[in-house]
Amino acid sequence: MDWKNKVAVVTGASSGIGAATARQLARAGMRVVLVARRLERLLRLEAEIESGGGKAEIAAADLSSEEERAGVFEWVGAADVLVNNAGFGWYGYFSEMNWETARELLQVNIGATAHLTSLFLPGMLARDAGHIVNVGSISGSIPSQGIAMYGASKAFVDAFTTSLYRETRGTRVQVSVVRAGPVKTEFGEAALGRENGGHVPTEKIGVSAEHVAWRIWKLLLRPRRVIYVPGWLRVVPWFELSFGWLEDWIGPLLLKRQCRER
Ligand SMILES: NC(=O)c1ccc[n+]([C@@H]2O[C@H](COP(=O)([O-])OP(=O)(O)OC[C@H]3O[C@@H](n4cnc5c(N)ncnc54)[C@H](OP(=O)(O)O)[C@@H]3O)[C@@H](O)[C@H]2O)c1
């Protein structure tokens, strides 16, 4: 597939993986549509991409709102690539998570992914071309203490992607999930900034957002249902099936210690 001059909608483009992906796709000649809430950041990224000879446009939106998601679709019209990347986490005991945060997490991590896909996918199928990349997490494969809502939202992203991948076989439309491990972004800071939020244990380690963006670009060139970033994480689903009982023992102790340090 020649992606030059094709339109890529990237959600969560104001920081981290989304911003790096937008830069990467623009460098490869795609016209990128930057979606997120923080307009100043999007304006800076748009200027940076355009000063480097790339093409970028902004569709500022709060993706927890159905109306604003529909507004993005109406404004963009048709997209060749949709990167459902916007998302956030929260770390701590679910019993201490306020419902507003939980509802927003469902709306962004699940609602926006499913809704934007339902808006853009029919056009891709009608043109028999396109690629939807859903940014999931390895947390979707290993349900862990402290991230009940986040891990479950990424398990949805996994299952949703696999089903759509199977529904679209026989067409030229691709649907993929990126099962990422820890990535150095503002993710931990954003989680900590929410009411009762704790430090995400992996916030200081991980691969760079640029590395994930590079893997997403390679995925567009060589489509697959799932990629792991980094690659060795492919052992995690097997580990959960074989040794989930171990995490039943160790996990609660780790969470207790982490919350004591908060
Ligand atoms: N960092 C990790 O360790 C890691 C690991 C696995 C998977 N992931 C996944 O990677 C994706 C990107 O996260 P990141 O690590 O790059 O974190 P990040 O730097 O905090 O970026 C999150 C992005 O999501 C956007 N976003 C959040 N709520 C939004 C809303 N209501 N409407 C529109 N945009 C919203 C933010 O933009 P605004 O705040 O400007 O709206 C921001 O651009 C997420 O889906 C995350 O779950 C991250």
The ligand as an SDF file (V2000), in Angstrom:
LIG
                    3D

 48 52  0  0  0  0  0  0  0  0999 V2000
    2.6940    4.9030   28.3360 N   0  0  0  0  0  0  0  0  0  0  0  0
    2.5310    3.5880   28.5110 C   0  0  0  0  0  0  0  0  0  0  0  0
    3.2550    2.9440   29.3140 O   0  0  0  0  0  0  0  0  0  0  0  0
    1.4960    2.8380   27.6950 C   0  0  0  0  0  0  0  0  0  0  0  0
    1.5970    1.4360   27.6310 C   0  0  0  0  0  0  0  0  0  0  0  0
    0.6650    0.7320   26.8780 C   0  0  0  0  0  0  0  0  0  0  0  0
   -0.3410    1.4160   26.2110 C   0  0  0  0  0  0  0  0  0  0  0  0
   -0.4270    2.7780   26.3080 N   0  0  0  0  0  0  0  0  0  0  0  0
   -1.5280    3.4340   25.6140 C   0  0  0  0  0  0  0  0  0  0  0  0
   -1.0190    4.3700   24.7020 O   0  0  0  0  0  0  0  0  0  0  0  0
   -2.0040    5.3690   24.4570 C   0  0  0  0  0  0  0  0  0  0  0  0
   -1.3340    6.7350   24.5140 C   0  0  0  0  0  0  0  0  0  0  0  0
   -0.8390    6.9620   25.8130 O   0  0  0  0  0  0  0  0  0  0  0  0
    0.5530    7.6900   26.0870 P   0  0  0  0  0  0  0  0  0  0  0  0
    1.4170    6.7220   26.7990 O   0  0  0  0  0  0  0  0  0  0  0  0
    1.0670    8.3370   24.8690 O   0  0  0  0  0  0  0  0  0  0  0  0
    0.0830    8.7540   27.1960 O   0  0  0  0  0  0  0  0  0  0  0  0
   -0.0230   10.3460   27.1620 P   0  0  0  0  0  0  0  0  0  0  0  0
    1.2970   10.9350   26.8170 O   0  0  0  0  0  0  0  0  0  0  0  0
   -0.6510   10.7200   28.4630 O   0  0  0  0  0  0  0  0  0  0  0  0
   -1.0410   10.6460   25.9780 O   0  0  0  0  0  0  0  0  0  0  0  0
   -2.4200   10.4160   26.0910 C   0  0  0  0  0  0  0  0  0  0  0  0
   -3.1340   11.1240   24.9380 C   0  0  0  0  0  0  0  0  0  0  0  0
   -4.5440   10.8150   25.0320 O   0  0  0  0  0  0  0  0  0  0  0  0
   -5.2550   12.0270   24.8860 C   0  0  0  0  0  0  0  0  0  0  0  0
   -6.5270   12.0000   25.5840 N   0  0  0  0  0  0  0  0  0  0  0  0
   -6.7780   11.6160   26.8590 C   0  0  0  0  0  0  0  0  0  0  0  0
   -8.0670   11.8520   27.1680 N   0  0  0  0  0  0  0  0  0  0  0  0
   -8.6350   12.3970   26.0550 C   0  0  0  0  0  0  0  0  0  0  0  0
   -9.9400   12.8780   25.7520 C   0  0  0  0  0  0  0  0  0  0  0  0
  -10.9270   12.8680   26.6620 N   0  0  0  0  0  0  0  0  0  0  0  0
  -10.1760   13.3590   24.5100 N   0  0  0  0  0  0  0  0  0  0  0  0
   -9.1680   13.4100   23.5850 C   0  0  0  0  0  0  0  0  0  0  0  0
   -7.9340   12.9730   23.8260 N   0  0  0  0  0  0  0  0  0  0  0  0
   -7.6650   12.4800   25.0520 C   0  0  0  0  0  0  0  0  0  0  0  0
   -4.3370   13.1000   25.4930 C   0  0  0  0  0  0  0  0  0  0  0  0
   -4.6450   14.3750   24.9260 O   0  0  0  0  0  0  0  0  0  0  0  0
   -5.3240   15.6120   25.6930 P   0  0  0  0  0  0  0  0  0  0  0  0
   -5.0160   15.4670   27.1510 O   0  0  0  0  0  0  0  0  0  0  0  0
   -4.6980   16.8030   25.0490 O   0  0  0  0  0  0  0  0  0  0  0  0
   -6.7640   15.4950   25.3710 O   0  0  0  0  0  0  0  0  0  0  0  0
   -2.9740   12.6240   25.0110 C   0  0  0  0  0  0  0  0  0  0  0  0
   -2.7090   13.1280   23.7310 O   0  0  0  0  0  0  0  0  0  0  0  0
   -3.0980    5.1590   25.5020 C   0  0  0  0  0  0  0  0  0  0  0  0
   -4.1940    4.5130   24.9060 O   0  0  0  0  0  0  0  0  0  0  0  0
   -2.4320    4.2580   26.5180 C   0  0  0  0  0  0  0  0  0  0  0  0
   -3.3630    3.4560   27.1870 O   0  0  0  0  0  0  0  0  0  0  0  0
    0.4810    3.5030   27.0310 C   0  0  0  0  0  0  0  0  0  0  0  0
  1  2  1  0
  2  3  2  0
  2  4  1  0
  4  5  1  0
  4 48  2  0
  5  6  2  0
  6  7  1  0
  7  8  2  0
  8  9  1  0
  8 48  1  0
  9 10  1  0
  9 46  1  0
 10 11  1  0
 11 12  1  0
 11 44  1  0
 12 13  1  0
 13 14  1  0
 14 15  2  0
 14 16  1  0
 14 17  1  0
 17 18  1  0
 18 19  2  0
 18 20  1  0
 18 21  1  0
 21 22  1  0
 22 23  1  0
 23 24  1  0
 23 42  1  0
 24 25  1  0
 25 26  1  0
 25 36  1  0
 26 27  1  0
 26 35  1  0
 27 28  2  0
 28 29  1  0
 29 30  1  0
 29 35  2  0
 30 31  1  0
 30 32  2  0
 32 33  1  0
 33 34  2  0
 34 35  1  0
 36 37  1  0
 36 42  1  0
 37 38  1  0
 38 39  2  0
 38 40  1  0
 38 41  1  0
 42 43  1  0
 44 45  1  0
 44 46  1  0
 46 47  1  0
M  CHG  2   8   1  16  -1
M  END
$$$$
